[in-house]
Amino acid sequence: MERQLDHERVEKIAFVLKTIAHPMRVAIIDMLSANDKKSVNDIAGYLGLEQSLTSHHLANMKMKGVLGSKREGKNIFYYLKMKEAPELIKILEDVNVMVF
């Protein structure tokens, strides 16, 4: 007997993959998995990106539950909220695919 498609399950999986499916977002997750929290300026400097573009990626991932943030004085520090994200990236890193 065939099992029925669990739409909620596949939507959730696709949502997470779409949220992290950008090289800079993967780099942000890598950085934050090795550190407790980092400011926008720290992350932008590490990535070599403009602060505005970095803020865009951070806000998107925060809105979708991958990251969290905490204000300390004038600075906002970001941290990894979805603790499974680095493990997912590690699994995908080991997949043998051709990059075009």
PyMOL commands that set and color helices and strands:
alter all, ss='L'
color gray80, all
select helices_A, chain A and resi 7-20+23-33+40-47+51-63+85-93
alter helices_A, ss='H'
color red, helices_A
select strands_A, chain A and resi 38-39+67-72+75-80
alter strands_A, ss='S'
color yellow, strands_A
deselect
rebuild
show_as cartoon
